[in-house]
Amino acid sequence: MSWKRKKTTKGRNTYYSLSKKLRQEKKTNNEFETILCNLSLEEVIGLKMELSSKPVNNRLYGLPVWKNLTDVVKDAILKYAYSSTRTQMEAMRFLGLTADSFQKLKKKYDPVSYFED
């Protein structure tokens, strides 16, 4: 039995972080993230919808929100998978996707360009 530490592999995803990116863009800070942790996901989505519709008198007519909801959620989950895993293979396994479906999602949502900009 060897007492040496196992070598951990680092992939491209190791350096991706949503929190770090938003802090660099000055969109968030520690205090905001602490407050956000106390809200449920449903509350965050509802609050975001309410705040974005206030400037137009709570009218989002013409925007197919319900139809595009799954795309918005898939994009968010894919970005989270990239930021929480070390490699793309880990992200694929985390999401429970096959290689083909993962490649299609990668092309559609392009999460790499989000983190590298």
N, C-alpha and C positions, 0 to 999 in steps of 0.2 A: 504494500500500500504506500503510495507516494503522498508526501505532505506538501507537495508543491501546489500552489494555487492554479486553478484552471484558467487558461487564457480566454478572456472574453472577446468575442469578435465585435468589431464596431462597423456598422454599415453607414450608408448615407443618412438614414433616418435618425441616427443617434443625435445629430446636432439640430434637428427640427424641434421647435417648441412654439406652440401657439401663444402661450403666456409671454415668452421672451420676445417674440415678434411684436405683439401688441404693446409691450412695455417700451420697446425701442421706438415705436411709432407714437409714443406718448398717448395712447388710447386707454391705458389702464395703469393702475398702480396697486400697491399692497392693500391699501384701505378699500379700494373698489373691489378687489378680488375677495377680500374678507366678507364684505357685504353680499356679494354675489353668491358666495358659498352658502349663505343662509336662505337663499331663495330656491324653490323647486324649479325644475326645467319648464314646467307648464307656466309658472309665474313669470319666468324670464321671457318666454316667447310671447305671452300675453302683454307684458309691459312693453316689450320692443314694438309689437304691433300698435299698441295704443300711442306710444310716443312718436312713431313714424307717421301715424295718420292725423295727429293733432294739427299740423300746419295746413292741412287741406280740409279742415272741419270734419274730421272723422269719416271722410268719404274716400274709399279706395276703389271707386267704380272703374271698371275696365281692366282691373288687375285680377287675373285668375289665380287668386291665392290658394284656394283649395286644390286646384289642379297641379300647381307647382310645389306643393308642400313636400311631397316625397323627394323631389330633386334637391330642395333646400336641406332636408334632413340627411340625405345620402352624402351630399357635399360636406356637411359638417362632420359626420361620422368618419368619412374618409380622411379628412384633415386630422381628426383626433387620432385615428389609427396610425397615421404617419408620425405624429408627434410622440406617441406613446410606445412605439416599437423601434428596434434598432435597424432592421432591414425591411425591404419590401416583401420578402418572403414571410417574415413574421407578421407584417400587416395583413397580408393575404390570409394567413392562417387565423389571425385574430378575428377577421371579418367572416371567416368560414366560406371563402370564395374559391372557385377553381381559377387556374392561371388565366384561362381565356376571359372569364367574366371580370377578373381583376384588371386585366389589360384594357378591356373596354371601358371600365369605370375610370381608369387612369387617363385614358384619352379624352373622355367626356368632361371630367371635372378638373384635370390638370393640377393636382395638389402640389407637385414639385415646384412649379413656377410661383405659387403662392408663397412658399417658404424662401425661395431664392431671390425674390425681388427686394 
